[in-house]
Amino acid sequence: MKISYNWLKEYIGIEMQPQDLSKVLTSIGLEVESAEDFESVRGGLRGVVIGEVITCERHPNADKLSVTTVNVGGPQLLHVVCGASNVRAGLKVPIATIGTTIYSGAEPFIIKQAKIRGELSEGMLCGQDELGLGTDHSGIMELEASCIPGTLASDYFGITSDTVFEIGLTPNRIDSASHYGVARDLSAYFRDQKNIVLHKPEINKFSIDSKIASFKVFVENTEACPRYSGISISGIKVKESPDWLKKRLLAIGMNPINNVVDVTNFILHEIGQPLHAFDASKIKDHTIIVKNAEEGLVFKTLDGIEHNLKASDLIIADSSQPLALAGILGGLNSGISDSTTELFLESAYFNPVNVRRTAKRLGLSTDSSFRFERGTDPAMPLFALKRAAALIREVAGGKIVSDVIDVYPVEIKEAVFTVSLSYIKMLIGKEIPSDTIKQILQALEIVILKEQEDVLEISVPAYRVDVKRPADIVEEILRIYGYNNVEISSKINASITYSEKPDHVKLRNKISDILSSNGFNEIMCNSLTRYEHYDLLDEEAKDRVVKILNPLSNDLNAIRNEMVFGFLETVIHNINRQNSDLRIYEFGNVYKLHEGKDNKSLSKYVEVPVIGMLVTGNKTDANWIAKDETADFFHLKGFLENIFGKLGISVLSYCIEEHSNAIFAQSLKYTIGKNILAEVGVLQSKLVQAFDIKQSVYYAEIHWAILLELVSKVNIQYKELPRFPEVHRDLALLLDSRVSFGKIKDLAFKSEKSLLRSVNLFDVFENEEKLGKGKKSYAVNFVLQDAEKTLTDEKVDKIMNNLIKVYEKELNAQIR
């Protein structure tokens, strides 16, 4: 947001250097990101003065040039060679003296003393286009005869210089999205300086000239448009705006359009209230209707783009057609044009949620929507309407020819709540005098309705949409009081807490981040489940289920012994709702009943924390680039081992073996000694079918206690990036079908511990006719690397030969 320093001073009489004011603005929460100098004419006409041509003679060596002497108010006349046809003695002209920079061309140039065709030239008589004052290049400018030679051209032409602040406005501070809003904040900061007074823009020039125009306004959706105001002005003449108005807009980077539109933009940046002017002749039946659009309505906005509207979009319409998108942008056919003589001026308060939803969906972002989306002042529309109507009458002529229309069925009340002085001081951390607190509140236009001992009942202006609770009041007081005025305490209170290593909360959050970043959604299933689910498992598992003695229902008559049933219930719930591609996980507990040694007494319940993971359906959402690819066992296995890798658990820490049980048809079991770290595989078809699921489901489970113990032993060390290249070698091994890849991997790392970096399986082939019964072929990739030097072929061949010998001996492998 751009704020002009000169414009700002119209509302608050501050005389500070711009760089000092930028520090103040930043300290009160309006961060100044940059401050740039602005001049209404580039270069500010520095070095250009008013001169009088004393003599003018034909150049002796050039027919189209003249030699002149010019009085610039000094003791000596300047000799200037000029090529303009209208130069003559007695003319008052602007002259660029030696050293002046002229910006008229593509590249600026500096006026220097020179000889032109043998005649001395000590300056340049300037035309309008050369000074940047216009586009006329027919000759030099002819000024009024009353001009005094030596007068600075910047003074004569009223050139203004300014400083423009770029303020990084946070979304909650829309109350300061205007020059008056910023001035209002500054007045609170300078509350103790009696000479700095806040001046609100005036509306005393507003008056109704006649009531010959009659507009009717109907607001059908008062929730989306709580307040709508309007007025009619006729007899206007749309033309170029006066200089003062154009300079105000140019200073903040806005291009002037015409006097009517410029006034609405001026009001927007002056007091923060968006306005919209309609050509009244294009409003059928002089009727304005604020309503929701018809579904599928095509509406063309001022930028010439057509938009398909939804029934939730709010529009401004007349009795037959839409005129504008409420709070966002006007329509192409109802805007102000050069032929407009009568207008209807709109000033309203729109629901921020409604405007935000429509603007985001249509991809429209305007100065109006920026403010309405964040919440404008519901008390401002009427004031802004009167201010703008008076200004339009001033710059465009015409008369105000209707009553002020103000449809405001339910007044938006100011926020009223209580806050205690002790709470304010406690939260700030400093004993600020109570009188100072009250003065700041009053300076911020926060009214103290009642004071009872330590408690203040306050009323917050409606334009402060972000102040709704006591903590917000503390923030307001502190930013005006000054964060830098709260000293750092010499006393520090701290509590030392000891947590287990590794921290199970941090570890859980880390695993959640890994899974969520890979497209998993976390679920939370009920610990209560159906006992009948366990009929699908073996009797041993069923015997360990903890039954509830007084269940609320037959569906919740046991505590879960396995997490998988909650996952399957979630899967079928989603499939029934057309969502069959799933990645889900859960942190939870399972509960088991363990019998004592005599199998009768000393029974106990055990709570076991686990992490469950499940994938089913396609790997990715349907798209035009890639074909549908169904998730498989290796897909989930990769996610599982990715977790281990992120936690620093080496592949050498665990053993992998094939396994199957009542839950898994095929699985891999990750073990550390006799303890099971994790298990991953495809679920038994009877489990899946029992839940009416007709697609393969892959499930993994990590035992939390074992994982914690393993992570506690991980010693992460820094290792520099390798400087020498990796070497890849492949082997095709013909093996007995019972041999798992895990055994191949384990033997490889046992055989070569120093240079082997990874072992990867990239192909499996089974064919009884070609390989023989009970045989399969594994294509395995080995990655070797030496951190100290580049590996030679001899060294690599030696390692690979050793691996081949190990596989032939231990696995009875044949090299294909």
C-alpha positions in Angstrom: 0.0 0.0 0.0 1.4 3.4 -1.0 1.0 6.4 1.3 2.0 9.9 0.1 3.7 12.1 2.7 2.2 15.3 1.4 -1.2 13.8 1.2 -0.9 12.4 4.7 -0.1 15.9 6.1 -3.5 17.1 5.0 -5.0 15.1 7.9 -2.3 15.4 10.6 0.0 18.4 10.9 3.3 16.6 11.3 6.6 18.2 10.4 9.1 15.4 10.5 11.7 14.1 8.1 10.2 11.3 6.0 12.9 8.8 7.3 12.0 9.6 10.9 8.3 9.2 10.2 8.9 5.8 8.5 10.4 4.6 11.8 7.4 5.8 13.7 5.0 4.0 11.3 7.0 0.8 11.6 6.9 1.0 15.3 3.1 1.2 15.5 2.6 -1.8 13.3 2.6 -0.2 9.8 5.9 -1.5 8.5 7.5 0.8 5.9 9.1 -1.5 3.4 10.5 1.4 1.3 10.3 5.1 0.8 10.7 6.7 -2.6 11.0 10.2 -3.8 8.2 11.4 -6.2 8.1 14.4 -8.4 5.2 15.4 -10.5 7.6 16.1 -13.4 10.7 14.0 -13.7 13.7 15.8 -12.5 11.6 18.5 -10.8 12.7 21.1 -13.4 15.9 21.6 -11.4 18.1 24.1 -13.2 15.2 25.5 -15.3 14.3 29.1 -14.8 12.1 31.7 -16.4 14.0 33.9 -18.9 13.2 36.9 -21.1 14.5 37.0 -24.7 16.2 40.4 -25.0 17.5 40.1 -28.6 16.9 37.6 -31.4 18.9 37.6 -34.6 19.3 35.1 -37.5 22.3 32.7 -37.1 25.0 33.8 -39.6 25.9 30.2 -40.5 22.5 28.5 -40.4 19.2 29.5 -41.9 17.0 27.7 -39.4 18.7 28.8 -36.2 18.5 32.0 -34.2 21.0 33.6 -31.9 19.5 35.1 -28.8 20.4 36.8 -25.6 18.3 35.9 -22.6 17.8 37.6 -19.2 17.6 35.1 -16.4 17.7 37.6 -13.5 21.5 37.6 -13.2 24.0 40.4 -13.9 24.9 38.8 -17.3 22.8 37.9 -20.3 23.0 34.4 -21.6 23.8 33.7 -25.2 21.6 30.9 -26.5 21.2 29.3 -30.0 17.7 28.3 -30.7 16.0 26.4 -33.5 12.4 27.1 -32.6 10.4 29.0 -35.3 8.4 31.0 -32.7 11.4 32.5 -30.8 11.5 36.4 -30.8 12.5 39.3 -28.7 10.4 40.1 -25.7 9.2 36.5 -25.2 9.1 35.0 -21.7 10.3 31.4 -21.9 11.6 28.5 -19.7 15.4 28.1 -20.1 17.4 25.1 -19.1 20.7 26.5 -17.8 24.1 24.8 -18.0 24.2 21.5 -15.9 20.4 20.9 -16.2 19.3 17.3 -17.1 16.7 17.0 -19.7 14.5 13.9 -19.7 12.5 14.3 -22.9 14.2 11.6 -25.0 14.9 7.9 -24.6 18.1 8.8 -22.7 18.4 11.9 -20.5 21.1 14.4 -21.5 22.9 17.3 -19.7 22.9 20.9 -21.0 26.5 22.0 -21.6 28.1 25.1 -22.8 28.9 24.6 -26.5 29.4 26.3 -29.9 26.8 25.7 -32.5 27.9 26.5 -36.0 30.5 28.8 -34.5 28.1 30.7 -32.1 28.2 30.3 -28.3 25.2 28.7 -26.6 24.9 28.7 -22.8 21.5 27.0 -22.3 18.4 25.7 -24.1 15.1 27.4 -24.6 12.6 24.6 -23.9 9.3 23.4 -25.3 6.5 21.7 -23.4 7.5 18.2 -24.3 11.2 18.8 -23.5 10.3 19.7 -19.9 7.8 16.8 -19.5 4.9 19.3 -19.0 2.9 18.0 -22.0 3.2 16.6 -25.5 3.3 19.8 -27.6 6.6 20.0 -29.6 5.6 22.7 -32.1 8.1 25.2 -30.5 9.3 26.8 -27.3 6.8 27.5 -24.5 5.4 31.1 -24.5 4.7 32.2 -20.9 2.8 35.1 -19.5 4.3 38.5 -20.0 4.1 39.2 -16.3 6.6 36.5 -15.5 9.7 37.7 -13.6 13.0 36.6 -15.1 15.0 34.3 -12.8 11.9 32.7 -11.3 12.4 29.0 -10.7 10.4 27.0 -13.2 9.4 24.5 -10.5 7.7 27.4 -8.6 6.1 28.8 -11.6 4.6 25.5 -12.8 3.8 24.3 -9.3 6.0 21.2 -9.5 5.6 19.1 -6.4 8.0 16.7 -4.7 6.9 14.1 -2.3 8.0 11.0 -0.5 5.9 7.9 -1.0 5.9 5.2 1.7 5.3 1.5 0.7 3.6 0.0 3.7 3.5 -3.8 4.1 -0.1 -3.8 5.4 -0.9 -7.0 7.4 -4.4 -8.5 6.7 -5.8 -7.5 10.1 -5.0 -3.8 9.7 -7.4 -2.9 6.9 -8.4 0.1 9.1 -5.2 1.7 8.0 -5.6 1.1 4.3 -6.0 4.8 3.6 -4.3 8.1 4.3 -6.8 9.1 6.9 -6.5 5.6 8.5 -2.7 6.0 8.8 -3.1 9.6 10.1 -5.6 8.3 12.8 -2.9 5.8 14.0 -0.3 8.6 14.1 -2.5 10.9 16.1 -2.7 8.2 18.8 1.1 7.9 18.8 1.5 11.7 19.0 -1.3 12.1 21.5 0.8 14.1 24.0 1.9 16.7 21.4 -0.9 19.3 21.3 0.3 20.8 18.0 -0.4 17.6 16.2 -4.1 17.4 15.6 -6.1 14.9 13.5 -8.3 16.6 10.8 -11.1 14.5 9.4 -12.0 15.2 5.7 -14.8 17.7 5.5 -18.3 17.1 4.1 -19.7 20.5 4.9 -19.8 21.4 1.2 -22.4 18.6 0.7 -25.9 19.7 0.0 -28.8 18.4 -2.1 -29.6 20.8 -5.0 -32.9 19.3 -5.9 -34.9 16.1 -5.7 -35.9 15.6 -9.3 -34.3 12.1 -9.6 -35.9 9.2 -7.9 -33.9 6.0 -7.5 -35.3 2.8 -5.9 -33.0 0.4 -4.1 -33.9 -3.1 -3.1 -31.5 -5.3 -1.1 -32.6 -8.9 -1.4 -29.6 -10.4 0.4 -29.0 -8.3 3.5 -26.6 -10.8 5.0 -24.2 -10.4 2.0 -25.0 -6.6 1.8 -25.8 -5.3 5.3 -25.7 -1.6 4.1 -26.2 0.0 0.7 -26.2 3.8 0.1 -26.5 5.8 -3.1 -27.2 9.2 -4.5 -27.7 10.7 -8.0 -25.9 13.6 -9.7 -26.9 15.1 -13.0 -25.5 17.7 -15.4 -21.9 16.5 -15.0 -19.3 16.9 -17.6 -16.8 14.1 -17.8 -13.3 15.5 -18.6 -9.8 15.5 -17.4 -9.3 16.0 -13.6 -7.8 19.2 -12.1 -4.0 19.1 -11.4 -4.4 18.7 -7.7 -6.4 15.6 -8.1 -4.1 14.1 -10.7 -1.0 14.8 -8.6 -2.6 13.0 -5.6 -3.2 9.9 -7.7 0.0 10.0 -9.6 2.0 10.1 -6.3 0.7 6.7 -5.3 1.1 5.2 -8.7 -2.4 5.5 -10.1 -3.1 6.8 -13.6 -5.8 9.5 -13.8 -8.8 8.4 -15.9 -11.4 11.1 -15.7 -12.7 13.5 -13.1 -15.5 11.2 -11.9 -13.5 7.9 -11.6 -10.6 9.9 -10.2 -12.8 11.1 -7.4 -13.9 7.6 -6.5 -10.3 6.5 -6.4 -9.3 9.5 -4.4 -12.0 8.7 -1.8 -10.8 5.1 -1.7 -7.3 6.0 -0.8 -8.3 8.9 1.4 -10.7 7.2 3.8 -10.6 3.6 2.7 -14.2 3.3 1.4 -14.7 1.8 -2.0 -17.2 3.6 -4.3 -18.6 2.8 -7.7 -20.2 5.3 -10.2 -22.8 4.0 -12.6 -24.0 5.9 -15.7 -27.5 6.5 -14.6 -28.9 6.6 -18.1 -28.0 2.9 -18.4 -29.9 1.9 -15.2 -33.3 0.7 -16.4 -36.3 2.1 -14.5 -33.8 3.9 -12.1 -33.9 0.7 -10.0 -31.0 -0.9 -8.2 -31.4 -4.4 -6.9 -28.7 -6.1 -4.8 -29.2 -9.8 -5.2 -27.6 -13.2 -5.8 -26.8 -14.0 -9.4 -28.6 -16.7 -11.4 -26.6 -19.9 -11.7 -24.5 -19.8 -14.9 -25.1 -16.1 -15.6 -22.4 -14.8 -18.0 -21.3 -11.3 -16.9 -18.7 -9.0 -18.7 -16.7 -6.8 -16.4 -15.0 -3.4 -17.1 -11.9 -5.2 -18.2 -13.8 -6.8 -21.0 -13.6 -10.4 -19.6 -16.6 -12.6 -19.3 -17.2 -14.5 -16.1 -19.5 -17.4 -15.4 -21.3 -16.6 -12.1 -22.7 -18.9 -9.5 -25.8 -18.5 -7.4 -23.6 -17.6 -4.4 -22.2 -14.5 -6.1 -23.7 -11.2 -5.2 -24.4 -8.7 -8.0 -25.7 -5.2 -8.4 -28.5 -5.2 -11.1 -31.2 -3.0 -12.5 -34.7 -4.3 -13.4 -33.4 -6.2 -16.4 -29.6 -6.8 -16.3 -26.6 -7.1 -14.0 -24.5 -3.9 -13.6 -21.6 -4.9 -11.3 -20.0 -7.6 -9.2 -20.8 -6.4 -5.7 -17.6 -5.1 -4.1 -15.3 -6.3 -6.8 -15.7 -4.7 -10.3 -18.3 -2.9 -12.4 -19.8 -4.1 -15.6 -18.6 -3.0 -19.1 -22.0 -1.6 -20.1 -22.8 0.6 -17.1 -19.5 2.4 -16.5 -18.7 6.1 -16.8 -17.9 7.3 -20.3 -17.1 10.6 -21.9 -20.8 11.0 -22.8 -22.1 10.5 -19.3 -24.1 13.4 -17.9 -26.0 11.7 -15.1 -24.6 9.2 -12.6 -25.6 7.1 -9.7 -23.0 6.9 -7.0 -22.8 3.7 -4.8 -21.3 3.4 -1.4 -21.9 0.2 0.5 -20.7 -2.3 3.1 -20.4 -5.9 1.8 -19.9 -9.1 3.8 -16.2 -9.9 3.6 -16.7 -13.6 3.3 -19.0 -13.2 0.3 -16.6 -10.9 -1.5 -13.6 -13.0 -0.8 -15.2 -16.2 -2.0 -16.3 -14.6 -5.3 -13.1 -12.7 -5.9 -10.9 -15.8 -5.3 -13.0 -18.1 -7.5 -13.0 -15.6 -10.4 -9.4 -14.7 -10.0 -10.2 -11.0 -9.6 -8.3 -8.7 -7.3 -9.1 -5.0 -7.2 -8.6 -2.2 -4.8 -12.2 -2.5 -3.8 -12.2 -6.3 -3.2 -8.9 -5.9 -1.3 -10.7 -3.8 1.3 -14.1 -5.5 1.3 -12.5 -8.9 1.8 -10.8 -7.8 5.0 -13.7 -5.8 6.3 -14.4 -2.1 5.8 -16.0 0.3 8.2 -19.8 -0.2 8.2 -20.3 3.4 9.5 -18.3 4.9 6.6 -20.6 4.5 3.5 -22.8 7.5 4.2 -19.9 9.8 5.0 -17.9 8.7 2.0 -21.0 9.1 -0.3 -21.4 12.8 0.8 -17.7 13.5 0.5 -17.5 12.1 -3.0 -20.7 13.7 -4.2 -19.5 17.1 -3.1 -16.1 16.6 -4.8 -17.7 15.3 -8.1 -19.9 18.4 -8.2 -16.8 20.5 -7.6 -14.6 19.0 -10.4 -17.3 17.8 -12.9 -20.1 20.3 -12.3 -23.7 19.2 -12.2 -26.1 19.0 -9.3 -27.0 16.5 -6.6 -30.6 15.7 -7.6 -31.8 13.0 -5.2 -32.1 12.2 -1.6 -29.4 10.2 0.0 -30.5 6.5 -0.1 -29.3 4.4 2.9 -30.7 0.9 3.2 -29.4 -0.3 6.6 -32.0 -2.6 8.1 -29.8 -4.0 11.0 -27.1 -1.8 12.4 -23.7 -3.5 12.9 -22.9 -2.8 16.5 -19.5 -2.0 17.9 -17.7 -4.7 19.9 -18.2 -4.3 23.6 -16.3 -6.4 26.2 -14.4 -6.0 29.5 -10.7 -6.0 30.2 -8.9 -5.6 33.5 -5.9 -3.2 34.0 -4.1 -5.9 35.9 -4.4 -8.3 32.9 -3.1 -5.6 30.6 0.0 -4.9 32.8 0.6 -8.6 33.3 0.6 -9.4 29.6 2.8 -6.5 28.7 5.2 -7.3 31.4 5.6 -3.8 32.7 3.7 -1.6 35.2 2.3 1.0 32.8 0.4 3.8 34.6 -3.4 3.3 34.4 -3.9 6.9 33.2 -1.5 6.2 30.3 -3.5 3.1 29.3 -6.7 5.1 29.3 -5.2 7.9 27.3 -4.0 5.4 24.6 -7.4 3.8 24.4 -9.2 7.1 24.0 -6.6 8.2 21.4 -7.5 5.0 19.5 -11.2 6.0 19.6 -11.8 3.0 22.0 -14.5 4.3 24.3 -14.4 3.4 28.0 -18.1 2.9 28.8 -17.7 1.9 32.4 -14.9 1.6 35.0 -15.4 -0.5 38.1 -12.3 -0.9 40.2 -9.8 -2.7 38.0 -12.1 -3.6 35.2 -12.9 -1.5 32.1 -15.9 -2.0 29.9 -15.0 -0.8 26.5 -16.5 -0.2 23.1 -14.3 -0.8 20.0 -15.1 1.1 16.8 -16.5 -1.1 14.1 -13.7 -0.3 11.7 -11.3 -2.2 14.0 -12.3 -5.6 12.8 -9.3 -7.3 14.4 -10.0 -6.1 18.0 -12.4 -8.5 19.6 -10.9 -9.7 22.9 -8.8 -8.5 25.8 -5.5 -9.8 24.3 -6.2 -7.6 21.2 -6.6 -4.5 23.5 -3.2 -5.3 25.0 -1.6 -5.4 21.6 -3.2 -2.1 20.7 -1.9 -0.4 23.8 1.6 -1.9 23.4 2.1 -0.9 19.8 1.2 2.7 20.6 3.1 2.7 23.9 6.1 1.3 22.1 7.6 -2.2 22.2 11.0 -0.6 22.7 9.7 1.1 25.9 9.2 -2.3 27.6 12.6 -3.0 29.1 14.2 -6.4 29.2 13.7 -7.8 32.7 16.9 -8.3 34.7 15.2 -11.4 36.1 14.6 -14.5 34.0 12.3 -17.2 35.2 12.8 -20.6 33.7 11.7 -24.1 34.5 14.1 -27.0 33.6 12.3 -30.0 32.3 13.8 -33.4 31.7 12.4 -35.4 28.8 13.2 -38.9 27.7 15.6 -39.4 24.8 14.4 -39.7 22.2 11.5 -37.5 22.8 8.5 -39.6 21.8 6.4 -36.5 20.9 9.0 -35.1 18.5 9.6 -38.5 17.0 5.8 -39.0 16.4 5.6 -35.6 14.8 8.5 -36.3 12.6 7.0 -39.6 11.4 3.7 -37.8 10.8 5.5 -35.1 8.7 7.2 -37.9 6.6 3.9 -39.7 5.9 1.8 -36.6 5.4 4.3 -35.1 2.9 4.1 -38.4 1.0 0.3 -38.0 0.5 -0.9 -40.0 3.6 -3.9 -38.8 5.6 -3.9 -39.4 9.4 -7.0 -41.2 10.8 -8.2 -41.8 14.3 -10.2 -44.9 14.8 -12.3 -46.0 17.8 -10.4 -48.2 20.3 -13.8 -50.0 20.8 -14.6 -52.5 18.1 -16.7 -55.6 17.3 -15.6 -58.9 18.9 -17.0 -60.7 15.9 -14.2 -59.3 13.7 -11.8 -61.7 15.4 -13.6 -64.7 14.1 -11.6 -63.9 10.9 -8.3 -64.6 12.8 -7.0 -67.7 14.5 -8.1 -68.8 18.0 -4.9 -67.6 19.6 -5.5 -64.1 18.5 -9.1 -64.3 19.5 -8.2 -65.5 23.0 -6.2 -62.3 23.6 -9.0 -59.9 22.8 -10.2 -57.9 25.8 -14.0 -58.1 25.9 -16.2 -55.4 27.6 -18.5 -56.7 30.3 -21.2 -54.0 29.8 -20.9 -53.0 26.1 -23.1 -50.1 24.8 -23.8 -52.1 21.6 -22.7 -55.2 19.8 -20.6 -53.1 17.5 -18.6 -51.8 20.4 -18.2 -54.9 22.6 -14.4 -55.3 22.7 -11.2 -53.3 22.9 -9.2 -53.6 19.7 -6.5 -56.2 19.6 -5.5 -55.4 16.1 -5.6 -52.0 14.3 -6.2 -53.4 10.9 -10.0 -53.7 11.4 -10.3 -49.9 12.0 -8.4 -49.4 8.8 -10.6 -51.7 6.8 -13.7 -49.9 8.1 -12.2 -46.6 6.9 -11.4 -48.1 3.5 -14.9 -49.3 2.8 -16.4 -46.1 4.1 -14.3 -44.1 1.5 -14.9 -46.6 -1.3 -18.7 -46.3 -0.7 -18.2 -42.5 -1.3 -16.3 -42.9 -4.6 -12.9 -42.5 -3.0 -11.0 -45.7 -3.6 -7.4 -44.4 -3.8 -6.2 -44.2 -0.2 -3.0 -43.6 1.8 -3.8 -43.5 5.5 -2.0 -44.0 8.8 -2.7 -44.0 12.5 -0.9 -43.8 15.8 -2.7 -45.8 18.3 -2.8 -48.5 20.9 -3.9 -52.1 20.8 -4.9 -54.0 23.9 -4.1 -57.6 24.7 -4.9 -60.0 27.4 -1.8 -62.0 28.6 -2.3 -65.0 30.8 0.0 -65.9 33.8 2.1 -69.0 34.1 -0.7 -71.1 35.3 -3.0 -69.8 32.5 -5.7 -69.1 35.1 -4.4 -66.6 37.6 -2.1 -63.5 37.4 -3.8 -62.4 34.2 -3.0 -58.8 33.0 -3.9 -56.4 30.3 -1.2 -55.0 28.1 -1.3 -51.7 26.1 0.9 -51.8 23.1 1.5 -48.6 21.0 1.8 -49.2 17.2 1.8 -47.2 14.0 -0.5 -48.5 11.2 -0.1 -47.7 7.5 -2.3 -48.7 4.6 -2.4 -48.1 0.8 -4.9 -49.3 -1.7 -6.1 -48.2 -5.2 -4.0 -46.2 -7.6 -0.7 -44.6 -6.7 -1.7 -41.2 -8.0 -4.8 -39.3 -8.9 -6.0 -39.7 -12.5 -4.3 -37.3 -14.9 -3.5 -36.9 -18.5 0.2 -37.3 -18.2 0.6 -40.7 -16.5 -1.5 -43.8 -16.8 -3.2 -45.3 -13.8 -0.8 -47.4 -11.8 -2.1 -49.6 -9.0 -0.4 -49.4 -5.6 1.4 -52.6 -4.7 3.4 -54.2 -1.9 6.7 -52.5 -2.9 4.9 -49.1 -2.9 4.1 -49.4 0.8 7.4 -51.1 1.6 9.2 -48.1 0.2 7.3 -45.7 2.5 8.1 -47.9 5.5 11.8 -48.1 4.8 11.8 -44.4 4.0 10.7 -43.8 7.6 13.6 -45.9 8.9 16.0 -44.1 6.7 14.8 -40.6 7.8 15.2 -41.7 11.5 18.8 -42.8 10.8 18.1 -46.5 11.2 20.6 -48.4 9.0 19.6 -51.4 6.9 22.2 -53.3 9.0 20.2 -52.8 12.1 17.5 -55.3 11.3 16.9 -58.5 9.5 14.2 -59.1 6.9 12.4 -62.4 6.4 9.3 -63.6 4.6 6.3 -64.3 6.8 2.5 -65.0 6.6 -0.2 -65.3 9.3 -3.9 -64.8 9.7 -3.7 -61.1 8.8 -1.0 -61.1 6.0 -1.2 -63.4 3.0 2.4 -62.5 2.2 4.6 -60.1 4.2 8.0 -59.1 5.2 8.9 -59.1 8.9 11.6 -56.7 10.1 13.2 -58.2 13.2 15.9 -57.1 15.7 16.9 -60.2 17.6 13.7 -61.8 18.7 11.7 -58.6 18.6 9.5 -57.6 15.7 10.2 -54.0 14.6 7.6 -53.9 11.7 5.7 -56.0 9.3 4.5 -55.1 5.8 2.5 -57.1 3.3 -0.8 -57.8 1.5 -3.8 -58.5 3.6 -5.6 -61.9 3.5 -8.3 -62.0 1.0 -10.8 -63.2 3.5 -10.3 -60.1 5.6 -10.7 -57.8 2.7 -13.8 -59.6 1.4 -15.4 -59.6 4.8 -15.6 -55.8 4.5 -16.8 -56.1 0.9 -13.6 -54.5 -0.5 -12.9 -55.7 -4.0 -9.4 -54.4 -4.4 -6.0 -55.4 -3.0 -5.1 -53.8 0.3 -1.6 -53.4 1.6 -0.9 -52.8 5.3 2.1 -52.2 7.5 2.6 -51.9 11.2 5.5 -50.6 13.3 5.9 -51.5 16.9 6.5 -48.2 18.7 8.4 -49.4 21.7 10.9 -51.3 19.6 11.3 -48.3 17.3 11.9 -45.9 20.2 14.6 -48.2 21.6 16.3 -48.5 18.2 16.2 -44.7 17.6 17.7 -44.1 21.0 20.8 -46.1 19.9 21.2 -44.2 16.6 24.3 -42.1 16.6 24.1 -39.6 13.8 27.4 -38.3 12.6 28.4 -35.8 10.0 29.9 -37.1 6.9 31.1 -35.0 4.0 29.7 -35.5 0.6 31.7 -38.1 -1.4 34.2 -36.6 -3.8 34.7 -39.8 -5.8 32.1 -41.5 -8.1 30.0 -44.5 -7.5 30.4 -47.6 -9.4 27.3 -49.7 -10.4 27.5 -53.5 -11.1 24.6 -55.8 -11.9 24.2 -59.5 -11.3 21.5 -61.9 -12.5 21.2 -64.7 -10.0 19.3 -68.0 -10.6 18.1 -69.1 -7.2 15.7 -71.4 -5.4 12.3 -69.7 -5.2 12.4 -69.9 -1.4 15.4 -67.5 -1.3 14.4 -64.0 -0.4 16.0 -60.8 -1.6 16.7 -60.0 2.1 19.1 -62.9 2.3 20.9 -61.6 -0.8 21.2 -58.2 0.7 22.4 -59.5 4.1 25.1 -61.7 2.5 26.3 -58.8 0.4 26.9 -56.5 3.3 28.5 -59.3 5.4 30.9 -60.0 2.5 31.8 -56.4 1.7 31.5 -54.0 4.6 33.7 -51.1 3.6 32.9 -50.2 0.0 29.4 -51.5 -0.6 26.9 -48.7 -0.3 23.6 -50.2 -1.4 21.9 -53.3 -2.9 18.8 -52.9 -5.0 16.5 -55.4 -6.7 15.3 -54.2 -10.1 13.8 -57.3 -11.7 12.3 -60.7 -10.8 11.7 -63.4 -13.4 9.9 -66.7 -12.9 9.2 -69.2 -15.7 9.2 -73.0 -15.2 9.9 -73.7 -18.9 13.0 -71.4 -19.1 14.3 -71.6 -15.5 13.0 -74.8 -14.2 10.6 -75.7 -11.5 11.0 -74.0 -8.1 13.5 -71.5 -9.6 13.5 -67.7 -10.0 15.9 -65.1 -11.3 16.8 -61.9 -9.4 18.4 -59.0 -11.2 20.4 -57.1 -8.5 22.2 -53.8 -8.7 25.2 -53.2 -6.4 26.6 -49.7 -5.7 30.3 -49.4 -4.7 32.1 -46.3 -3.6 35.4 -45.4 -2.0 35.5 -42.2 0.1 39.3 -41.8 -0.4 39.9 -42.6 -4.1 38.4 -43.6 -7.4 37.7 -47.3 -7.6 39.7 -49.2 -10.2 38.2 -52.0 -12.4 40.5 -54.5 -10.8 39.2 -53.6 -7.3 35.6 -53.7 -8.4 36.0 -57.0 -10.2 37.6 -58.6 -7.1 34.7 -57.5 -4.9 32.1 -58.8 -7.4 33.9 -62.2 -7.7 33.9 -62.5 -4.0 30.1 -61.8 -3.9 29.6 -64.4 -6.6 31.5 -67.0 -4.7 29.5 -66.2 -1.5 26.2 -66.6 -3.4 27.2 -69.8 -5.0 28.3 -71.2 -1.7 25.6 -70.0 0.6 22.6 -69.8 -1.7 23.6 -72.3 -4.4 23.2 -69.5 -6.9 23.9 -69.7 -10.6 25.1 -66.6 -12.4 23.1 -66.0 -15.6 
